[in-house]
Amino acid sequence: MAPDTRATVLIVDDEPSILELVATRLEMAGYNTARSETAEQALRHIFTSPPDLALLDIDMPGMDGIALCKRIREVSDLPVIFLTAMG
């Protein structure tokens, strides 16, 4: 069996319905996805199984997406895109 060469996108959002929607669309487009409902879960995932891209919600309880991005930048050059329903 050939190794899976599809890019993996880590989706970080505290809303399960948003995680499901975004993951489903990305998977339909041919991407692998990983999901985290908290910044802390996302950091663990990034350290154990680095994705190719992270989609971060800005407004999350606890550590928000901006703070998470700053933490990611301390240890990685992982590309980040912000998602938000604000405004």
Secondary structure, 3 states (H helix, E strand, C coil): CCCCCCCEEEEECCCHHHHHHHHHHHHHCCCEEEEECCHHHHHHHHHHCCCCEEEEECCCCCCCHHHHHHHHHHHCCCCEEEECCCC
